[in-house]
């Protein structure tokens, strides 16, 4: 199956975030459908400043308020090109900037 384009997925951004974010901003669940997961991952990627490097502890700390399974979120962010990882460091490599 072809990967949906992020800009196409973001057309439904508000509805997807309403469906998956609780009132406190945490995730009710991680979307299983890729199109919806891309919207959520783009939202999470906003927690990381372009050009900054983060160790795994800092990445986990930034993701933990959203969902307890930070390992899954990290993996999805890397697999879908929102974060890159090398030598124990992560950095923002994709997603929107606003």
ABEGO torsion letter per residue (X at the ends): XBBBBAAAAAAAAAAAAAAABBAAGBBABBBABAAAAAAAAAAAAAABBBGBBBBAAAAAAAAAAABABAAAAAAAAAAAGABBBBGGBBBBABEBAX
